[in-house]
Amino acid sequence: MRSVVLIHGWLQGNGRQEPCEMLAMRDVPSVPGPAVFSRCSVMEAPLDLPDGDYTVTFDGYIVPARKEAGLWIPDGATAALASTGKNSDPSQPSSSIAEAAEILSVLRKRVA
């Protein structure tokens, strides 16, 4: 089943970690398994975040995000990966910048 969902998550990148809201398509497979999120687009985030690459973590998932010229650009080929089970609570960061860069690399290879 496919639906559009509003996701409350944590945006990480450029030395910052901030709460955000993101719209995404959520596909739940007909067989047991994790949901897949696509067409993720940040809708609400602090205005003072600099342009660049970010990751959004939520409910055990992580997806890439990019801000260019002050606008959030959806990654048209985003396929969320289940994270390594780390908490998305800001007091316990879900990933380091190095881990986020590695995850972005994996996502891009899966899409290409």
C-alpha positions in Angstrom: 0.0 0.0 0.0 1.3 3.5 -0.9 0.6 6.7 1.0 2.0 10.2 1.5 3.2 10.7 5.1 4.5 13.6 7.1 7.7 12.6 8.9 9.1 14.2 12.0 12.9 13.5 11.9 16.3 14.9 12.7 18.3 16.7 10.0 22.1 16.2 10.3 24.9 17.8 8.3 27.4 20.7 8.2 28.0 20.3 11.9 24.4 20.7 12.8 21.6 18.5 14.0 18.1 20.0 14.0 14.5 18.8 14.1 12.7 18.8 10.7 9.5 17.7 8.9 9.6 15.9 5.6 7.0 14.6 3.2 7.5 11.2 1.7 5.8 8.4 -0.2 5.6 5.3 2.0 5.3 1.9 0.4 4.4 -1.0 2.6 5.2 -4.3 0.9 2.5 -6.9 0.7 4.8 -9.4 2.4 6.2 -8.8 5.8 9.1 -6.4 5.7 10.1 -2.8 6.3 8.4 0.1 4.7 10.2 1.9 1.9 10.2 5.7 1.7 10.7 7.6 -1.5 10.3 11.1 -3.0 11.4 12.5 0.4 11.3 16.3 0.6 12.2 18.5 3.6 9.3 20.8 4.3 10.2 22.4 7.6 13.7 23.1 8.9 15.6 26.0 10.5 16.1 28.7 8.0 19.7 29.4 9.0 21.0 26.0 7.9 23.7 26.5 5.2 23.4 24.9 1.7 24.9 21.4 1.4 24.3 17.7 1.9 22.4 16.4 4.9 20.7 13.2 6.1 17.4 12.9 7.8 16.9 10.1 10.4 13.5 8.9 11.6 12.1 5.7 13.0 15.2 3.7 12.3 15.6 5.0 8.7 18.0 7.5 7.1 17.6 9.3 3.8 19.7 12.0 2.0 18.6 15.6 1.7 20.2 18.6 -0.1 19.8 22.3 0.3 20.7 24.5 -2.6 20.3 28.3 -2.9 18.3 28.2 0.3 15.8 25.6 -1.1 15.4 21.9 -0.2 15.9 19.8 -3.3 14.2 16.4 -3.2 16.3 13.5 -4.2 14.1 12.0 -6.9 15.6 8.6 -6.4 15.6 8.3 -2.6 15.2 4.8 -1.2 15.4 4.8 2.5 17.7 2.2 4.2 17.0 0.9 7.6 19.7 2.4 9.9 21.9 0.3 12.1 19.3 0.5 14.9 20.7 3.7 16.4 18.2 6.0 18.1 17.0 9.1 16.2 17.0 11.0 19.6 19.1 14.1 19.3 20.8 13.4 22.6 22.2 10.2 21.0 23.1 11.1 17.4 22.1 8.4 15.0 25.3 8.7 12.8 28.5 10.6 12.4 29.2 12.7 9.3 31.5 9.9 8.1 28.7 7.3 8.5 26.2 9.6 6.8 28.6 10.1 3.8 29.0 6.3 3.5 25.2 5.8 3.6 24.7 8.5 0.9 27.2 6.7 -1.2 25.4 3.4 -0.8 22.0 5.0 -1.6 23.3 6.6 -4.8 24.8 3.3 -6.0 21.5 1.5 -5.3 19.7 4.1 -7.4 22.2 4.2 -10.3 
